[in-house]
Amino acid sequence: MGPYKDPKKETLEALEIAFHNGIILEAVLGGRRIGIAVLTRTRFDHFQPHYHLAYIAIDASNRG
């Protein structure tokens, strides 16, 4: 979280919501975390999309 320079308060809020009602994806390469994506569930039951990409980050050395 820290190396991506995103606002800590917003990042923690997205993670908290995803822990209860969403998905947290972690990208790992060589045993090292290089990225994260946080998806939160929308309030829609019959309308697409069911999830919202709330947060995404990738280590600068792995971009491109």
N, C-alpha and C positions, 0 to 999 in steps of 0.2 A: 504494500500500500504506500509506504513512504517514498520509494524511489520514483513513483509515477507522478508525483506532485499534484495529485487531485485533492480537492478539499476534503479533509479528514471527516468532518461532520457529515457531508453528503455520502461519502463512501461507506461509513459506518451505518448510516440509515439504510442504504441499499442492501448491505449485507444482513442487517437485522431483519428486514422484511423478507429477504430470500430464505433465511434460516427457517422462518415460519411458513412461508407460502411461496416458494420459488425454487430456483436451481442455482447452484454455484458450481462453475466449471473452472478447473485449474489446469493450465498448460505446464507440463513438466518436461524438461529436456536434460538428459544426463543427470537426473536426480536434483535438478535445480528448477525452482519455480520461475517461469519466464513470462507468465501471463495469467489473467483471470477474467472471467466473464460472469456477470450476475444477471439472472433473469428473474423477474418478479411476475407473479400471476396477476392477470387483469381481472376486473370484476365481471367480465362478459362470460356467459355460459354457452351461448349459441352463436357468437360472433367471433370471427377471426381478427386478430391473433389472440390466443389465450395467454401468451406471455409477452412481456416487454423487456427488451434489452436495457437494463437500468445502468449498467456499468461495464466497461471493457478497458483493459489495459494490457500492454505488452512491453517487455523490457526493450529499451532502445536498441540494444545490440542484436535483437532478433526481428526487427521491423524490416519490411520490404518484401 
